[in-house]
Amino acid sequence: MNYKYLVVYEHTVGSFSGFVPDIPGCITSATTLEEMRRNMREAIACQIDSLVMEGSQVPKPATFTVHFPKDSGIEYWVVELIDVAVPEAHSQQSQIASTLEG
């Protein structure tokens, strides 16, 4: 199954930082937008793998709008939806079992 997560990238002088509002702890940084996008896909995959391994549910996307604060020090934001393959709940458990058996 695929989920479309909203991702926010913030640009300040010389670097980007980014986060996924619906996946707690899913953050990363980079010096270019291209690198940021690669790092974010990797961060999402790692967070989802961690959730699956610990038997937690992968959060469904729930954030579709972003409010930007004034005078935040951010030069600009880039917001996009990233399509992510997420294991279904029943396959999450079988993946965990096979990992533990292996």
N, CA, C and O of each residue as an XYZ file, in Angstrom:
408
protein
N       0.849     -1.165      0.000
C       0.000      0.000      0.000
C       0.894      1.226      0.000
O       1.999      1.193      0.540
N       0.424      2.305     -0.600
C       1.195      3.545     -0.648
C       0.485      4.650      0.121
O      -0.740      4.766      0.073
N       1.258      5.451      0.824
C       0.770      6.648      1.500
C       1.462      7.849      0.865
O       2.601      7.748      0.407
N       0.776      8.974      0.840
C       1.378     10.229      0.387
C       1.543     11.121      1.609
O       0.569     11.645      2.148
N       2.795     11.286      2.038
C       3.100     12.113      3.198
C       3.471     13.525      2.771
O       4.214     13.719      1.809
N       2.954     14.496      3.487
C       3.352     15.877      3.294
C       4.709     16.070      3.946
O       4.920     15.677      5.094
N       5.631     16.682      3.205
C       6.993     16.922      3.685
C       7.267     18.414      3.595
O       6.907     19.056      2.609
N       7.902     18.968      4.623
C       8.232     20.395      4.659
C       9.747     20.542      4.723
O      10.406     19.978      5.596
N      10.284     21.313      3.780
C      11.710     21.646      3.778
C      11.833     23.127      4.096
O      11.118     23.948      3.522
N      12.722     23.470      4.992
C      12.956     24.868      5.370
C      14.368     25.251      4.922
O      15.328     24.530      5.195
N      14.487     26.372      4.246
C      15.801     26.826      3.801
C      16.233     28.034      4.615
O      15.509     29.023      4.728
N      17.425     27.930      5.177
C      18.065     29.064      5.824
C      19.387     29.266      5.096
O      19.672     28.541      4.142
N      20.176     30.198      5.502
C      21.428     30.503      4.807
C      22.285     29.241      4.675
O      22.802     28.725      5.666
N      22.428     28.753      3.448
C      23.339     27.656      3.165
C      22.885     26.248      3.453
O      23.650     25.312      3.219
N      21.665     26.045      3.954
C      21.268     24.668      4.236
C      19.750     24.512      4.279
O      18.997     25.480      4.382
N      19.338     23.247      4.196
C      17.936     22.872      4.314
C      17.780     21.972      5.533
O      18.696     21.231      5.890
N      16.632     22.041      6.158
C      16.223     21.039      7.128
C      14.811     20.644      6.726
O      14.104     21.420      6.082
N      14.402     19.451      7.101
C      13.085     18.998      6.688
C      12.475     18.055      7.696
O      13.169     17.450      8.514
N      11.155     17.942      7.622
C      10.439     17.054      8.526
C       9.143     16.583      7.894
O       8.639     17.187      6.947
N       8.611     15.494      8.435
C       7.328     14.941      8.029
C       6.405     15.079      9.235
O       6.584     14.369     10.225
N       5.420     15.980      9.176
C       4.566     16.213     10.347
C       3.875     14.956     10.884
O       3.626     14.854     12.085
N       3.565     14.004     10.006
C       2.807     12.828     10.430
C       3.665     11.651     10.898
O       3.133     10.635     11.344
N       4.981     11.784     10.800
C       5.882     10.719     11.281
C       6.800     11.334     12.333
O       7.828     11.917     11.992
N       6.437     11.209     13.607
C       7.253     11.804     14.672
C       8.719     11.377     14.583
O       9.029     10.199     14.401
N       9.608     12.353     14.714
C      11.032     12.078     14.697
C      11.637     11.960     13.314
O      12.841     11.737     13.187
N      10.830     12.105     12.276
C      11.338     11.979     10.913
C      11.830     13.341     10.438
O      11.064     14.150      9.914
N      13.133     13.576     10.634
C      13.758     14.843     10.268
C      15.090     14.552      9.595
O      15.669     13.481      9.781
N      15.568     15.503      8.819
C      16.880     15.376      8.199
C      17.331     16.751      7.735
O      16.594     17.731      7.849
N      18.553     16.814      7.210
C      19.080     18.086      6.710
C      19.997     17.818      5.530
O      20.398     16.681      5.283
N      20.328     18.897      4.794
C      21.200     18.797      3.630
C      21.599     20.193      3.189
O      21.076     21.190      3.687
N      22.533     20.252      2.248
C      22.962     21.557      1.744
C      22.222     21.972      0.475
O      22.124     23.165      0.187
N      21.695     21.002     -0.296
C      20.936     21.332     -1.504
C      19.559     20.694     -1.447
O      19.335     19.749     -0.691
N      18.642     21.211     -2.246
C      17.290     20.646     -2.283
C      17.311     19.224     -2.821
O      16.594     18.362     -2.312
N      18.117     18.966     -3.835
C      18.219     17.614     -4.395
C      18.693     16.623     -3.332
O      18.115     15.547     -3.183
N      19.738     16.984     -2.601
C      20.246     16.139     -1.517
C      19.195     15.999     -0.416
O      19.044     14.929      0.173
N      18.484     17.067     -0.148
C      17.436     17.048      0.875
C      16.361     16.027      0.528
O      15.922     15.258      1.383
N      15.948     16.027     -0.713
C      14.915     15.071     -1.142
C      15.396     13.628     -0.996
O      14.639     12.766     -0.550
N      16.636     13.363     -1.364
C      17.192     12.007     -1.195
C      17.255     11.634      0.283
O      16.849     10.541      0.676
N      17.771     12.557      1.095
C      17.879     12.284      2.534
C      16.516     12.054      3.168
O      16.372     11.210      4.052
N      15.510     12.809      2.714
C      14.170     12.663      3.300
C      13.582     11.298      2.965
O      12.983     10.656      3.828
N      13.743     10.854      1.740
C      13.238      9.517      1.385
C      13.912      8.450      2.254
O      13.261      7.509      2.708
N      15.191      8.602      2.475
C      15.934      7.668      3.316
C      15.453      7.743      4.773
O      15.298      6.713      5.429
N      15.220      8.950      5.270
C      14.748      9.129      6.652
C      13.362      8.509      6.831
O      13.096      7.861      7.844
N      12.488      8.706      5.857
C      11.143      8.117      5.935
C      11.250      6.599      5.954
O      10.609      5.945      6.777
N      12.048      6.034      5.063
C      12.204      4.578      5.011
C      12.743      4.034      6.334
O      12.276      3.003      6.819
N      13.714      4.717      6.913
C      14.284      4.275      8.199
C      13.248      4.338      9.320
O      13.149      3.416     10.130
N      12.477      5.426      9.365
C      11.455      5.558     10.407
C      10.394      4.478     10.269
O       9.979      3.881     11.262
N       9.954      4.226      9.045
C       8.930      3.199      8.815
C       9.490      1.823      9.177
O       8.807      1.033      9.828
N      10.726      1.528      8.763
C      11.346      0.247      9.130
C      11.427      0.084     10.645
O      11.165     -0.999     11.168
N      11.787      1.150     11.347
C      11.871      1.098     12.815
C      10.512      0.827     13.436
O      10.398      0.016     14.355
N       9.484      1.500     12.940
C       8.136      1.285     13.469
C       7.695     -0.156     13.243
O       7.125     -0.780     14.137
N       7.955     -0.684     12.054
C       7.575     -2.063     11.736
C       8.320     -3.041     12.635
O       7.725     -3.984     13.156
N       9.608     -2.823     12.818
C      10.410     -3.734     13.646
C       9.951     -3.757     15.101
O      10.014     -4.798     15.756
N       9.489     -2.615     15.609
C       9.037     -2.600     17.005
C       7.561     -2.971     17.144
O       7.024     -2.982     18.252
N       6.906     -3.274     16.023
C       5.509     -3.702     16.064
C       4.518     -2.567     16.167
O       3.345     -2.803     16.456
N       4.955     -1.346     15.940
C       4.057     -0.187     15.993
C       3.387      0.024     14.641
O       3.908     -0.379     13.601
N       2.240      0.654     14.676
C       1.546      0.990     13.440
C       2.245      2.155     12.749
O       2.720      3.082     13.406
N       2.305      2.103     11.443
C       2.836      3.220     10.659
C       1.722      4.254     10.572
O       0.618      3.924     10.141
N       1.985      5.511     10.976
C       0.928      6.522     10.967
C       0.447      6.824      9.561
O       1.235      6.924      8.621
N      -0.862      6.966      9.439
C      -1.450      7.347      8.158
C      -1.296      8.852      7.975
O      -1.303      9.605      8.948
N      -1.158      9.281      6.738
C      -1.071     10.722      6.488
C      -2.333     11.437      6.972
O      -3.451     11.004      6.692
N      -2.141     12.524      7.692
C      -3.275     13.299      8.203
C      -3.076     14.795      7.996
O      -4.017     15.572      8.160
N      -1.867     15.207      7.639
C      -1.560     16.624      7.469
C      -1.542     16.959      5.980
O      -0.805     16.354      5.202
N      -2.365     17.931      5.601
C      -2.433     18.321      4.194
C      -2.295     19.823      4.006
O      -2.352     20.320      2.881
N      -2.116     20.543      5.101
C      -1.882     21.986      5.022
C      -0.765     22.351      5.992
O      -0.508     21.643      6.966
N      -0.115     23.462      5.706
C       0.973     23.934      6.550
C       0.767     25.423      6.778
O       0.434     26.160      5.850
N       0.963     25.859      8.005
C       0.900     27.281      8.333
C       2.321     27.747      8.614
O       3.020     27.167      9.445
N       2.741     28.793      7.919
C       4.101     29.284      8.054
C       4.131     30.494      8.972
O       3.405     31.462      8.742
N       4.953     30.455     10.000
C       5.043     31.584     10.924
C       5.759     32.770     10.276
O       6.681     32.601      9.478
N       5.319     33.950     10.633
C       5.997     35.160     10.169
C       7.261     35.354     10.991
O       7.331     34.932     12.145
N       8.259     35.993     10.394
C       9.500     36.324     11.093
C      10.134     35.117     11.773
O      10.553     35.191     12.928
N      10.198     34.009     11.048
C      10.751     32.784     11.628
C      12.255     32.629     11.381
O      12.895     31.771     11.988
N      12.817     33.450     10.500
C      14.217     33.292     10.146
C      14.425     32.341      8.986
O      15.550     32.158      8.520
N      13.355     31.739      8.522
C      13.424     30.839      7.367
C      13.358     31.696      6.103
O      12.482     32.551      5.973
N      14.295     31.460      5.164
C      14.272     32.216      3.915
C      13.087     31.816      3.051
O      12.377     32.673      2.526
N      12.871     30.490      2.902
C      11.703     29.992      2.172
C      11.464     28.533      2.529
O      12.336     27.854      3.071
N      10.264     28.069      2.211
C       9.869     26.684      2.443
C       9.575     26.014      1.114
O       9.167     26.666      0.154
N       9.785     24.717      1.067
C       9.353     23.882     -0.047
C       8.489     22.797      0.576
O       8.901     22.120      1.517
N       7.285     22.641      0.036
C       6.357     21.635      0.556
C       5.984     20.715     -0.594
O       5.670     21.180     -1.690
N       6.018     19.407     -0.346
C       5.631     18.458     -1.378
C       5.037     17.213     -0.743
O       5.187     16.975      0.455
N       4.365     16.430     -1.559
C       3.869     15.133     -1.127
C       4.834     14.074     -1.646
O       5.219     14.089     -2.816
N       5.219     13.161     -0.767
C       6.096     12.062     -1.164
C       5.303     10.765     -1.064
O       4.727     10.448     -0.023
N       5.284     10.028     -2.158
C       4.595      8.744     -2.228
C       5.519      7.672     -1.650
O       6.644      7.492     -2.116
N       5.029      6.964     -0.630
C       5.855      6.000      0.099
C       5.141      4.660      0.165
O       3.960      4.600      0.508
N       5.852      3.585     -0.161
C       5.300      2.240     -0.007
C       5.353      1.871      1.472
O       6.412      1.931      2.098
N       4.208      1.490      2.021
C       4.100      1.141      3.440
C       3.534     -0.273      3.541
O       2.519     -0.582      2.917
N       4.184     -1.128      4.321
C       3.655     -2.485      4.479
C       2.293     -2.467      5.159
O       2.047     -1.674      6.067
N       1.420     -3.347      4.707
C       0.099     -3.438      5.338
C       0.250     -4.045      6.727
O       1.238     -4.721      7.016
N      -0.743     -3.795      7.590
C      -0.656     -4.199      8.998
C      -0.352     -5.683      9.154
O       0.510     -6.051      9.953
N      -1.043     -6.545      8.407
C      -0.789     -7.976      8.575
C       0.584     -8.383      8.067
O       1.193     -9.306      8.607
N       1.077     -7.712      7.043
C       2.406     -8.060      6.557
C       3.487     -7.497      7.468
O       4.606     -8.009      7.486
N       3.167     -6.439      8.233
C       4.129     -5.908      9.196
C       4.469     -6.980     10.218
O       5.638     -7.185     10.544
N       3.457     -7.659     10.720
C       3.688     -8.685     11.731
C       4.490     -9.849     11.169
O       5.365    -10.383     11.851
N       4.199    -10.253      9.916
C       4.948    -11.368      9.344
C       6.388    -10.964      9.063
O       7.288    -11.797      9.176
N       6.630     -9.709      8.700
C       7.993     -9.246      8.494
C       8.774     -9.289      9.803
O       9.939     -9.684      9.826
N       8.132     -8.885     10.880
C       8.789     -8.905     12.189
C       9.110    -10.350     12.583
O      10.216    -10.644     13.036
N       8.138    -11.247     12.406
C       8.337    -12.649     12.770
C       9.480    -13.260     11.964
O      10.318    -13.973     12.517
N       9.518    -12.985     10.657
C      10.580    -13.574      9.852
C      11.938    -12.992     10.217
O      12.948    -13.693     10.148
N      11.976    -11.731     10.601
C      13.230    -11.116     11.026
C      13.724    -11.752     12.316
O      14.914    -12.030     12.467
N      12.794    -11.980     13.251
C      13.179    -12.566     14.531
C      13.615    -14.018     14.358
O      14.503    -14.487     15.068
N      12.997    -14.729     13.420
C      13.351    -16.137     13.184
C      14.689    -16.262     12.478
O      15.420    -17.231     12.685
N      15.015    -15.262     11.626
C      16.235    -15.323     10.805
C      17.425    -15.050     11.602
O      18.537    -15.061     11.074
